[in-house]
Every structure is written in C-alpha cells, then in structure tokens.
Amino acid sequence: MSLLGYVGSGLLTPRRKPPGQERSTGDKVANRSVNTLRAAVERAIAHLKDWKIFATRYRGPLTHFPLVAKAITALAFYKKGW
C-alpha cells in the first residue's frame, strides 16, 4: 500500500485504485482502517498546533526543542484530563 511520493518510506498509506477497475471490498475496508488512524494523528497534531509555539516558527535553541515539545505535549494531555 503506497502512493508514489511515499514508495520505500515505510509509511502506511491507502491502497490505490487499479487503472480502469474498481477497488475490491478488502481494499475499501483496509483504506477505511488506514484513514481512521491517519485522522486520529491529524487531530492530535491539530491540538498541538493550538499552542502558539508549534503554530509559528520555533526561535529558541534547537537543542531545547525536544524538551519544549515534551512539555507542551504533557500540558496538552493535562488540559484534556488524561
């Protein structure tokens, strides 16, 4: 299951429709599963972008960025009550 831009990258992508044919029922079920996972990841990224530091360019030292990302992720979980 890959799209041309992701060949060999190891990313999970939906199955393409064969030229001149319809997708099989199995492909449709598989694509729905992939899209469900991808939608959850997109929502998580959108929630993190609510924090201004992720919505704009990070201007601090790059060595501090992983710590900043962990702190914001922890705050986002705290805000959600997890």
C-alpha positions in Angstrom: 0.0 0.0 0.0 1.8 3.1 -1.1 1.5 6.3 -3.1 4.2 7.3 -5.5 5.6 10.0 -3.1 5.9 7.5 -0.3 7.4 4.5 -2.0 10.0 2.9 0.2 9.4 5.2 3.1 7.7 2.6 5.2 4.6 4.8 5.7 1.2 3.3 5.9 -0.9 4.7 3.0 -4.2 3.7 1.4 -4.3 1.3 -1.5 -4.7 2.9 -4.9 -7.5 2.1 -7.3 -6.2 -0.1 -10.2 -6.4 1.7 -13.5 -9.8 1.1 -15.2 -11.1 -1.0 -12.3 -12.9 -0.6 -9.0 -11.4 -1.2 -5.6 -12.1 -4.5 -4.0 -14.2 -4.7 -0.8 -11.0 -5.7 1.0 -9.2 -2.6 -0.2 -12.1 -0.4 0.8 -12.0 -1.9 4.3 -8.2 -1.6 4.5 -8.4 2.1 3.4 -11.0 2.8 5.9 -8.8 1.5 8.7 -5.8 3.5 7.4 -7.8 6.6 7.2 -9.2 6.2 10.7 -5.7 6.0 12.1 -4.5 8.9 10.0 -7.5 11.1 11.1 -6.6 10.5 14.7 -3.0 11.5 14.1 -4.1 14.6 12.2 -6.4 15.6 15.1 -3.6 15.2 17.6 -1.3 17.4 15.5 -4.1 20.0 15.2 -4.5 20.0 19.0 -0.7 20.6 19.5 -0.8 23.4 17.0 -3.3 25.2 19.3 -0.1 26.0 21.3 1.4 29.1 19.7 5.0 27.8 19.8 4.0 24.9 17.4 1.8 27.1 15.3 4.6 29.5 14.5 8.3 29.1 13.8 10.3 28.0 16.8 13.0 30.6 17.5 14.7 29.1 20.5 17.9 27.0 20.5 17.3 23.7 18.6 18.9 21.7 21.4 16.0 22.8 23.7 13.2 21.9 21.2 12.7 18.3 22.3 12.2 19.4 25.9 9.8 22.1 24.8 7.9 19.6 22.7 7.6 17.1 25.7 6.5 19.9 28.0 3.7 21.1 25.6 2.6 17.5 25.0 2.3 17.0 28.7 0.4 20.2 29.1 -2.0 19.2 26.3 -2.6 15.9 28.0 -3.2 17.7 31.3 -5.6 20.1 29.6 -7.6 17.1 28.2 -7.7 15.5 31.6 -5.6 12.5 30.7 
